[in-house]
Amino acid sequence: MKLTFLGTGTSTGVPSIGCECDTCISDDPRDKRLRVSIVVEHAGRTVLVDTSADFRQQALRFGLKRLDAVLITHCHADHVFGLDDIRPLNFRFGALNVFANERAWVDIKRIFKYIFEPSHFGGGLPEVIPNIVTPGASFCIGSELNVTPLEVIHGRLPVMAYRFNDFAYLTDLSEIPQETIDSLRDLDVLVLDCLRFREHPTHLWVDKAVMYVEKIKPRRTFFTHIAHDIKHGRDSARLPAGVEFAYDGLVVTS
């Protein structure tokens, strides 16, 4: 299995507009963070998690050639505003299966009403096949990629995390319910939300993220959804063994 980080930044991206902090003016490419998203490739299948606001740029930068499905974690702008940019992939592969929980579909169908209730002529529309996911109800993409949706809490909003065989992706969260922790045993790779070092009301911060790592005990952990408070080269040494800050373009295999 291969995981590529298309974006590892928080909702504003890094650098943040108008900011001149050490991270935002850094020359280290690991400090340049597009909005958060990943691609998972396994057994000939390619799955995108979240159509971030930077999706077109990400797809071109990392040479995305095919797509078999899209998984949505939740319907915040930085995670779904790139949905319209799946159209070139529709031209090549037809309608794409898009998976999200019922609450996210309410907002997706409101924001992108023109997709689901076409009201204009001219111009292409994204071709979407809606699929509703529920926590714990696994499904397969192809014959070998097993996907298990899991629920985490983002402030008060239920958000979908996804387990792919022995990988798991959890972004935008402040709490992981015990039932989800129990479903994350025996992971090779855990990708986990971690905004900054200081506390935050709706995201994990380093100490709390490390606490969850100690409970879940994956073999490797990569933090994502990173704000400009964190500078990769400066702050990586502050993480425990087996835990790293992810960065755009990082490829992890198992």
N, C-alpha and C positions, 0 to 999 in steps of 0.2 A: 504494500500500500504506500502511496505517495501523497503527502500533504504539502501544498504550496500556500504560503501566506501572501495573499494579494494586497492586503492592507492590515496594519496593526495599530492604527491610530484611533483616538477618541473622536467624538462627533464633530469637532472643529478641524480635525486633521492637524498634523504637525509638519512644518511650522504653522503656528496660529497667526491669522491675519493681524498685522500691526504689532506683533510681539518681537522684542529683541532680547529675549532671555538667552542663556547659554545654549539651550537645546535648539531653539528656533533659529539661531544664527550658526549652528554647528555645520561643519563641512563633512561630518561623518554621515554617509548615506543611510546608516542604520537609524539616524535621528529624523529621517524624512518619512513620515507615516501617512499613507492614505487611509481613508475610512475603512473600518475593519471588515474583512472577508477572507474566506479560504476556498481553495479548490481541493477536492479529494479525488484521486485517481486510483482505480483498482480493477483488475481483470477486464480491462478494456472499457470501463465505464468512467465517466467524468461527471462529478457532482459539485455544484457551486452552493456555498452557504452564504446567503444574503446577497442581494443585488445592491451593493453599496452606492452611495452618491457618486463615487469615483469609478464605477464599474467599467465604463467604456475605456477609460485611461488604463485601468488595471488589465483588462483583457488584451489590449494592444501591447502593453509593456511586457506582459509575460507570455504572449503568443498563444492565447486560448483559441484552439481550433475547433473544438467540439464541446457539446454539452448534452448530457442525458437527463438531468433533472436539476431543479433549484429547490433548496430548502431555506425557509425563512424562519429566523429566530423570533422576531417580533416586528411590529410595524412602526418603528421610529425612523425618522427621515434618513439618518445616515446608513440605515440597513436596507431600505427598500427603494430609495429614490432613483436608483439606476435600472429599475425594472423595464422601462421602455427600451433600453439598450440591448435587450435580448433579441430584438427584431432581426439583425443580420444572421443570428443563429437559427431563427425560425425559417429564414429563406433557405438554409441548407438542410435543416433537420426536421422541419415542420413544427407543430405545436409542442411545447415543452410542459412536462409535468412539473407543477409548482406545489410544494408541500408547506403548509402552515397550520397553526391551530385555529380553532373557530373564531376566537377573539381577533386574531390578526387578519383573518379574511374579511371581517366586517369593515375594518379600516382600509385594507387594500382595495376593496371594491368601491369604497367611497372616494379614496384618493385617485384611483385609476378608473373612474366610472366609465370613461370613454372606451376602455378595453372591453368591459362586460356589458355595457349598454351603448353600442355604437350609435352616434348621433350626428356624424359628419361624413362627408364624401371626400375622397382623395387622401393620399398618404397611407402608409402602412400602419397596422395595429399589431402590437405584440400578440402572439398566439399562445394562450395559457390554458392548461388543463388543471383546474383547481382540485387539490386533494387536501382533506382535513386530517391532521394528525392528532393523536391523543397520547398522553404520557404512558409509556410502557407498552404501547401497541406497535411492535416491530413490523417492518416490511423490508422487502429486498429490492434493490436496483440491480438488475441483471441477476445472475445466478449465485454470485459470491460476495456481494456487498450488502451486508445486513445493517439496517439502520434502525436504531431504537430512539424515539423521541423521549426526552426526560424533562421534567419541569424544574425550573429554578425561579427565584423571585428577584425582580429588579425594582427595588423600592416596595411598591405594592402590586406591580404588574407581573403576572405569570408569563414567563419567557420559555421558549423551547431551547433546550440543549439537545445535542445529538451525539449518540455513540455509534461509531462505525467499526464493527469488529472490535479490535483492541485499541482504537483511537477514540477520544471523546473531545467534543468542542463545546465549551461553556463560556459564552460572552454575555456582557451586560447583566450583572447579577449582584445582589447584596447578601443573599442567603441561599444555601443549598439544603433543601429538605432531606431528612434522614433517609427517606425512601429512595431518593436520587443518589445519595452517597452509597447506599447499598448496591445500587445498579452500576456503580462505577468501579467495582473491584476488578483486579487483574488487568489493569490497563498498561499497555506499553507507553502510550503517549497521552497526556492530558494537556489540553490547551485551555487556559483559564483567564478570565477577566481579571485585570489588575491595573487600576487607573493610575495610582501614584503612591507615595509613601504616607501622606496624610490621610486621615479618615475621610470617608465620603458617605452620604446618606443612601445612595442608590447603586454604588459600585463597590467591588472589593478594592482594598488597598493592600500593600505588600504584606504586612503582618497578618491580616485576616486571610489573605490568599494562601500564605504559607501554612496557616492553621488548617485550612481545608486540604492542602497537599498532604499534610501529615496524617489526616484522617483517611484519605483515599488511597494513599501509598502507590501512586503510579511509578513506573520505572523512570520516566522522563516527564518534565513539565515545562511548558512554554507559556509565559504570560503575554497577554495581548490586550487590545483596547487601551493603549498607553497614552497618557497625556504628556504635555511638554515639561512637566515637573521632573520627568525622568530622562536623564541623558545616558545613552546606552553605555558608552565607554567608561564613564565616571561611576555609574551606579551598579553595573553588573556584578562587581565584586561583593556587593552587599547581600547577594542572594545566596541561599544555602546550596550545597552540592546537589546536582540533579535538577536544578531549577534555573531557567534562563529567560531573559526578555527576548521575545520573538522580534523579527524585523521584516519589513517588506522584502519579498523575494526569497526568504528562507525556505528551504525545501527539507522536509523531514520524511524519512522512509522507515519502513518496518517490514 
